[in-house]
Structure formats: structure tokens, C-alpha cells
Amino acid sequence: MSTVPSSSQPRPVDTPNANTPPRRAGFRSRVSYAKEKLTTKEGWFGQYDYRWLCLPSVPFLNSGPARAPPFYGLDDNMPLLLAITTGLQHALAMLAGLITPPIIFASALSLDSVMSAYMISASLIGILSLVQMSRLQLFKGYYLGTGLISVVGTSFATLSTANAIFNAMYRDGTCSTTTLADGTSVRDPCPDAYGKVLGTSLICSFLEMFLAFVPPRILKRIFPPLVTGTVVLMIGASLIGSSGAPNWGGGSNDCRSRPSTGIFQLCPTTLAPRPLPWGSPEFIGIGFLSFISIILTELFGSPFLKNVSIIVGLAVGCIVSGAAGYIDGSSIKSAPAITFLWVHTFKIGVYPPAILPMLAVYVSLAMEAMGDITASAEVSRVDVRGLEFDSRIQGGILSDGIGGFLSALFTVTPLSVFAQNNGVIAITRCANLSAGRWCCFFLILFGVLGKISGVFLAIPNPVLGGVTTFLFASVAVSGIRVLAFSQFTRFFNAIVIILSTPFLSGGIVAALLNLILPRESKEEENDRMLALEEQKEPSVRSANSKRDQ
């Protein structure tokens, strides 16, 4: 999560009054409210300090703590321009996270650019986020949705599991491969594999729906921070090794093994505009440029730029790699101007070996939702104790489960609440639901404009790798932060006992050195034994001669 540097930490001002019209206000009251909002300066701009939002944090030039704009709560009367601006920030903050899974899925299944662009567009259409942000009362104190700015997108937990499922399908013949004349094996396009993941996800989503009706206190006992933190940490670390770092080097496909022949002799393939061997300095440099651009934006950017630092990294990397000739614009040309859901469909099926892994994904989604909803409530200044908060947890998990069912019908893999939006709330001091609704509007707009997906599909692998490495590392760090809330009493006591017992610590050090230090070769060992024998021979002769005398 991004934070404003302490040297420029603003001092808060009073919270605005919540003078929005009542939920059951009459038609005249709503018309009057809309007219005032659209025709007055106060309705458009309010008292928010837009200058503070846009000025960067320049080192050594900050005169002192700035006066922060007011905090806007869930139902406060929020200026229209601010709602639009922060809604756009919410959409941009999660954009890179939304496009990453479909790009990786399409690459793993060798799908063409048209199908790949559709998958990106479908993942951007944020209709289900509106359901998650609602707070609809069902029965007996149960709700649907959190009532917070809880924007959802394709979960990274699905990413590693789905890739493993795809690999299994190619191994067991569910998906076919073609052997080229030079002996190289190439994966054939397999959209049915994606359909089987969607179908398996659809039936497994009922597990998370069931978990939503388990009392939150029991869920917290079953999934304490020690468990949830470890899961999130492992997800982030796995994705860095399987996707982020390999793409940074040039590609996560077969080109990373650097074969001597075939189309994967160079990355991403020999058909790319400027292919190079995997791990070439050019690839590493482009990825590092994107990565360091994100870091510098996080350090010195304005509050607005801090929230869209991932987009800044993508933009800088694409500008440089495009100027150097690494971008293939064919995906942009082939992408339609306008698209929507079900323009392309996948044959829904069930892959039995994937059922247990997908059930585990939905358990991890429930754990992830609990942590993210708690963080959202904290930055939104909502009480994180009591029955009302427990109902937000219950409603969020239920919405995630129903979202997993519907997203499969929408040709999208399971969804989860994105943590990036918590950073936007913390920096802009706007937790108003109207900003969340504008975020959904922009996401739907990005998904409908098909050329945008074509642009994302044209991003070179090193740029995508540098950016996703940062994203996946953020996931791993989130897991470490969750683990920080755990008490490792027994673990630390065990360490103290080991270190205070000489033979235990000595045995551990000896075992580690035995594993780390290089072993002698057989020839070196024989030479050493011969040398020892030669040293023994004079003493043996002397002893024999004395005995004879």
C-alpha cells in the first residue's frame, strides 16, 4: 500500500457533513439534489484541495506539513469532479492486476490475438464489482456485499493453479502439441482447456458460498493470520518465479530454456519484431526501467501518481521499447473497436483432476477477502468490531462466491477483492461509494473499448515482467505483513533452546556445512589416501627393523 512520505504528511481538516438525500427520498428531492450537484460550483468541486492531489513530493523543497483535504466517508456528499477523479484512480490502480491473468492464460494456451484480446476485455468489465460494493440485506441478518469500495478482479491465486491445470492437460493429451521438423514441440491452441477451468470453477464456487454462512469468528479461528499470511506469501513468491522473473528475461514460454533450434531459439519467438536470446541485457534493461519507474513514482510522485504508479511503469517501458522496435502492433490492428461479453465463448466443461485444486483456490479467496475487507473498513473509518463488521465479512465472502459462479458464465476466472484500492482510499481520503461506482463505469468503458485490450496485448514481455514482478512482490509482502500479526511464541522458544544447547547448534552447523561445502572428487580422495599411505610407509619400515633387531 502506498503512503504519503512523512515530510509531506498532510494535516487533516474536518470531515464534511453527510447531506446526501435519504435513500427513500421522493422524486422531487432527488431531482433537486441532482440539479444542485450539476449546476453549482460546490456540487462540482466542493472543498477538496486538488492542488495537493496533483503536486509531487520533491525532496528538500517541502516547506512543511500540508493541509489535507477533508475525509469523505461512505455516504458523505462528495463533489462530482472528485468522485470522477478518484473513481478513475481506483480503475487505473487495479488495471495492471486485471490484465495480467488473461494475458498469461492466453499465452499458456497459445490462443490467437483476437481471443486473447477478448479475454482481457472480459476481465475488465467490472459489473460484479457493483454487486460487491452493495450491501443488500437478505434474511436474518445476512447480507450480499460489503458496502465498501471493494473492487474485484481476477485473483492471482487462480493464476498459478490454472497454469498447473493447463500443463496437466497438455501432458495427458487433453490438449494437443505439434512437433515441428526440427524436433521442437509447440503447444496447439486449446480454448477448451480454458472452458474446463471455467466449468470447474463454476461448481467449486459453492464452497465459498457455504463458507459465507459460517460465523466469522469460526472462520478467523480456522484461518488465523498465520495461515492466511503464509498462503498469500506463497502465492506471491510462486508467481514471481513462474511468471514475473521469466517474462522479465524475455518470456515464460519454452524460449527461457534457450534451445539451439526452433522458433523458441529467441524470445518471445523468432517471429517477433526484435527477438533476442532469453536473459539478454536489452530485455533485462527494459524490465528494470519499468520496475524502477514504479519505485521512483512511489517515492516522489504526487498522491495522484502514487495511485497509478503501475500504469506509469507500463507507460515508460512501452514508450522506450516501442521506440526501440520491440512492440508488435498487430494485436492493436486486429482488436475490434467495440466489444462486450460473449462476443467469444468457451465450451464449458469439468476437468476432474482440477476440482481439489480449485476448491483450495476458493478457500484462499475467502481468506484473502477477510483480510482485504478488514483493511478496506479500517481506511474507510468503519468499525472493524461488532456484528455490523462481521456482516460485512459475511457479505463480502458471499459476494465473492456468487461472483465466482457468475464470472465463469461471463468467461472470466474466479474474482477476489483487490487490495490496491485500499491504498487509493488512504491517500486520497475518499471512501465514498460514489467513487467506487465511477470506478466500475471506467472499468466497463475500458472493457468495451476493444482497442484498449489490443494495446495491453502488445506490451513486450520484459515490460510486463518488470511490472508484474513488482505486483507479485507486493502480494508476497502483504503476506509477510499479515504474518507480522501472528505470535510465534513456540517457534522463537524452539530457536532459543537450540542456540543455548551446544551440541544441537553444533550439529546443525555441521549438517549445513556438509551440504554447502564442495565434496572431493573420487580422484582427489584416492590421491589423498595414497599420500597418507606413503607417509605411513617410513614409520612402518622403521618399526619393523627395530622389531627384527
Secondary structure, 3 states (H helix, E strand, C coil): CCCCCHHHCCECCCCCCCCCCCCCCCHHHHHHHHHHHHHCHHHHCCCCCHHHHHCCCCCCCCCCCCECCCCECCCCCCCHHHHHHHHHHHHHHCHHHHHHHHHHHHHHCCCCHHHHHHHHHHHHCCHHHHHHHCCEECCCCCEECCCCCCCEEECHHHHHHHHHHHHHHHHCCCCCEEECCCCCEEECCCHHHHHHHHHHHHHHHHHHHHHHCCCHHHHHHHCCHHHHHHHHHHHHHHHHHHHHHHHHHCCCCHHHHCCCCCHHHCECCCCCCCCECCCCHHHHHHHHHHHHHHHHHHHHCCHHHHHCHHHHHHHHHHHHHHHCCCCCCHHHHHCCCECCCCCCCCCCCCCHHHHHHHHHHHHHHHHHHHHHHHHHHHHCCCCCCCHHHHHHHHHHHHHHHHHHHHHHHCCCCCEEECCHHHHHHHHHCECCHHHHHHHHHHHHHHHHEHHHHHHHHCCCHHHHHHHHHHHHHHHHHHHHHHHCCCCCHHHHHHHHHHHCCHHHHHHHHHHHHHHHCCCCCHHHHHHHHHHHHHHHHHHHHHHHHHHHC
